[in-house]
């Protein structure tokens, strides 16, 4: 799998740890930064990563900021993106199984590195339980996104 990873200054150290972990699972990781601790704007990184996912350039994305919320809000403004903030493995698994999420976010100030690795692994290993009520609900979200 090809995965984009993006972060703000609050999550630089955790990003490097998660990038290395994802690569150890056998995936290709595209790091779009930031690689600095200097204050930056998470919406820029969230949008850039989401654009890569939406275009099909990558299979999915991992976003990290202080809480995971801000960067996920930016990503979810991109058409076709379904990004959820996860602070536990059950949510990470379920957003893929039920919502067919294509991005995940978490907070460097909220979860530690070992839990973050478990969250990422749960997300990456989960599969969408396609069809039925789950697809119907995703279609409803897409209709809202399209202004229907």
Residue pairs with C-beta under 8 A, 6 or more apart in sequence:
1 27
1 28
1 59
1 60
1 124
2 27
2 28
2 30
2 57
2 58
2 59
3 22
3 27
3 28
3 29
3 30
3 58
3 59
3 60
3 61
3 62
3 124
4 29
4 30
4 32
4 49
4 52
4 53
4 57
4 58
4 60
4 61
4 62
5 15
5 18
5 19
5 22
5 29
5 30
5 31
5 32
5 49
5 61
5 62
5 63
5 64
6 15
6 31
6 32
6 33
6 45
6 46
6 48
6 49
6 61
6 62
6 63
6 64
6 71
7 14
7 15
7 33
7 34
7 42
7 45
7 63
7 64
7 65
7 71
7 108
8 34
8 40
8 41
8 42
8 45
8 64
8 65
8 66
8 70
8 71
9 34
9 36
9 37
9 38
9 39
9 40
10 65
10 66
10 108
10 109
11 64
11 65
11 66
11 107
11 108
12 34
12 35
12 36
12 37
13 108
14 64
14 108
14 113
14 116
15 31
15 64
15 108
16 35
17 113
17 116
17 117
18 62
18 64
18 113
18 116
18 117
18 120
19 29
19 31
21 117
21 120
22 29
22 62
22 120
22 124
23 29
25 121
25 124
27 124
30 52
30 58
32 45
32 48
32 49
32 52
33 45
34 40
34 45
42 65
42 70
42 71
42 74
43 70
43 71
43 73
43 74
44 74
45 63
45 71
45 74
46 63
46 65
46 70
46 71
46 72
46 73
46 74
46 75
47 74
47 75
47 77
47 78
49 61
49 63
49 75
49 103
50 61
50 74
50 75
50 76
50 77
50 78
50 81
50 83
50 103
51 78
52 58
52 61
53 59
53 60
53 61
53 75
53 78
53 80
53 81
53 102
53 103
54 78
54 79
54 80
54 81
59 102
60 102
60 103
60 104
60 123
60 124
61 75
61 83
61 102
61 103
61 104
62 103
62 104
62 105
62 120
62 123
63 71
63 72
63 75
63 83
63 103
63 104
63 105
63 106
64 71
64 105
64 106
64 107
64 108
64 116
65 71
65 105
65 107
65 108
66 107
66 108
66 109
66 110
67 85
67 107
67 109
67 110
68 85
68 86
68 87
68 105
68 106
68 107
68 110
69 85
69 105
69 107
71 105
72 83
72 84
72 85
72 103
72 105
75 81
75 83
75 103
75 105
76 82
76 83
79 145
80 102
80 145
81 102
81 103
82 95
82 99
82 100
82 101
82 102
82 103
82 138
82 141
83 101
83 102
83 103
83 104
83 105
84 91
84 95
84 99
84 101
84 103
84 104
84 105
85 105
85 106
85 107
86 92
86 95
86 104
86 105
86 106
86 119
86 123
87 106
87 107
87 110
87 111
87 115
87 119
88 115
88 119
89 115
89 118
89 119
89 121
89 122
90 122
92 104
92 119
92 120
92 122
92 123
92 126
93 122
93 123
93 125
93 126
94 126
95 101
95 104
95 123
96 123
96 126
96 127
96 128
97 126
97 127
97 128
97 129
97 134
98 129
98 134
98 137
99 134
99 137
99 138
100 128
100 130
100 134
100 138
101 123
104 119
104 120
104 123
106 116
106 119
108 116
111 119
128 134
